[in-house]
Structures are given as C-alpha cells and as structure tokens.
Amino acid sequence: MRKVWIGLGVAAGVIAVGLGTAWLMRERLAQAAMRKVYEQVLAVDTMKDLPDGLHVGLCGAGSPMADPLRSGPCVAVVAGKDLFVVDSGSGSTRNLLLMNMPPPRVSAVFITHYHSDHIADLGELMLQRWAGGASKTPTPVYGPQGLEQVVQGFEQAYTLDRGYRIAHHGEAVAPPSGFGGEARAFVADPAAPDVLVLEKPGLKVWAFPVAHHPVEGAVGYRFEYKGRSVVISGDTGPSDRLVKAAKGADLLLHEGLAPNLVAVQKEVADKIGRDNYAKIFHDILDYHTAPEVAAEEAKAAGVGALLFYHIIPPLPVRALDGPFLGRSREIFDGPIKVGRDGDFASLPVGSKEIKWSNRLLAL
C-alpha cells in the first residue's frame, strides 16, 4: 500500500509540474495563436481562391437594434475580380477584414439610402481602403440624391485624422490624394426605368426605387455578371418595382421584419414605460417587409433562392428563426436562409448552382 501511495504522489507531482509548465507557457502559446490569427486575417485572400462568378457575403445581417449575431446592414459582392460593398452599417468594416475581404480591395461602395444604420461605417471603410492600401484615388461611392452631403460630412469628420495619418506614416502609406470618397449620385425616379449605374466587361449594376417613405430616393440594386444575378432590396415595404427588378434573379437578398416578434418588443416597452421605444416599434411596421410577404415577392419574381438580411428584431438564437419566417417556406419553395454575419453565397459562372458557406473568422 505504501508503494501505491508513493506512486500516486509521484504521478501527482508530475501532473503538477506539467500544469505549472503549461501555465508558465500560456503567454507564449497565446502569442503563437495570435500569429496564426493574423496570418489568416492578413495573408489569406478569399477573393483569389474564388471561381469566376458572382459571390455575395453578409458583412452585416442586422439592423439598428443590437444583435450578437448581426452587425449593421452590409453586403459584399464579388463580381469576377471586383469587390463591391452595398451599405456600410456599424461593425461591417471589421467583418470585411474577418471575412478576408480587405477594404483596400473594394472597387466601389453602393448606398441604398441614408438612414444611419446603413452609413455608420462609411467613414471607417473609406479610411481603411485609403490607409490600408495606400490608395491614390478616393473611394467611389454610388447612391441616390443627397450622397454628396453624406460623403462630404464623413470627410469633414475624418479631416483631423487624415492629417495625423499622413504626418505619422508618410505620404507613401497615406497618399493625400486618396483620402475620402468620390460621390457618384444618381436619381432613381419611380416613374422612370431602372438606372444603369455601373457597367464593366461582363458586369452591370442597376438601381431601382423601393418603398421606404418618408425616405425618398431609397433604392435597391441588381448585379448581373456573366449570366448570374443577385438582387439586394435595401430597406423597403412591399414593392412592385422590387418584384420587377428581381425577375429571374438567382438570389434575392431581402430585408425582413417579423411583426409578431416586434409586437413582443412593443408589449415589453409599453409595460416598463419606455414610451419612445414603444412608438418606434409601432412606426417601423409600415416601411419594412414581413418575411411571408418577402416570400410572396420572391415567388412572384421567380428567383432561385431567398436570403433574409436586415433582420428585425434581433434573433440571438436559431430557435427564433421559425417564428421569424412564419409561413415563408410554404409560400416560396426555393431555398430560404435567415442571414447571419459572414454568410456567403457563391454563384459560379456557367451554372445555376449556389454554394453556401460562412466566411467569418471566429477569434
């Protein structure tokens, strides 16, 4: 028995030494892990490995409401070798980096309208594109009327930082000519045809008016690349123009607000006396689209698949996806996904296939 106790004591001592060594090594291990993370963030080029096609990633699947799974609205669109960003919600620039889609690769930004949640990160995105890639030209920004005021406002807000960056890093890293954005505004008249806002070999980007009163001039976008097509709704209530613009698209990204779940928010706000929030929860019902209505629009347009983004209210667990969707899957028989940050759809040229993944790097 004495030998057994001695053996157990030796074993315990060895374990203790091992644990102590591991404890002492924890900082080195953490630094090694950090190196691996930075190699993934900085060295991996997601776009380089993508097949020729149209690819869509959610750099922000949420709304102004805090959601642990969703940042402010943002859609990354890769067409061939070009990276475009549609809207720039809060936290979306960081998500682009975590999806290995670095801001310096951004060819242009498209804004759907000027609610704060759609432009909150525009200044950060323009700065990251400039200083992160030593860009010598401002970021091209497309959007409806009012765009110049928005872009100039962000430039003014970042003017002091511009000076700091140039003084600290030098003009080779931060060329003065590349700061800010170049506003390329257009008018999408509800009484006129859709607007062709960008055309390149193999690529067309169309803007079309949507129903988001009192936000006049709000638009959605249709991207067409070598026979594949994606439509992004922006914020909208039910819209015949959206259905028309989405005809035959491979993928429709549609905003979604679930009235049954927002009713719970309003009930709680009323109960605890948060009158301002209660009023907002009441008002937002009339200029967004219920998921079941979006499913009807997807069916009418004959799209291949439906991806919800700009999710209202927050859905912190997947068990809420069902109450959010309601009868959507009964109405539209194509694939339906409730978007989360990092969700990624690849539409290779020469096929009707859509490959789904999530590209958000988990730190």
Protein Blocks (a to p, Z undefined) as FASTA:
>chain_A
ZZmmmmmmmmmmmmmmmmmmmmmmmmmmmmmmmmmmmmmmmmpcfklmpccddddddfbf
bdfbdcfkbccddddddehjaccdehjaehklmmmmmnopafklpmbdcdfblcfklmmm
mmmmmmmmmmmnopabdcdddddehklmmmmmmmmmmmmmmmmmmmmnopklmgfklgcj
ddddddddfkbccddfbdcehiacddddddfbfbehiacddddeehiacddebjadddfk
lmmmmgopabdcdddddfklmmmmmmmmmmnopaklmmmmmmmmmmcccfklmmmmmmmn
opabdcdehiacddfbfklmmmmnmmmmmmpmcdcddddehiacdddehiabdcdddfbd
cZZ
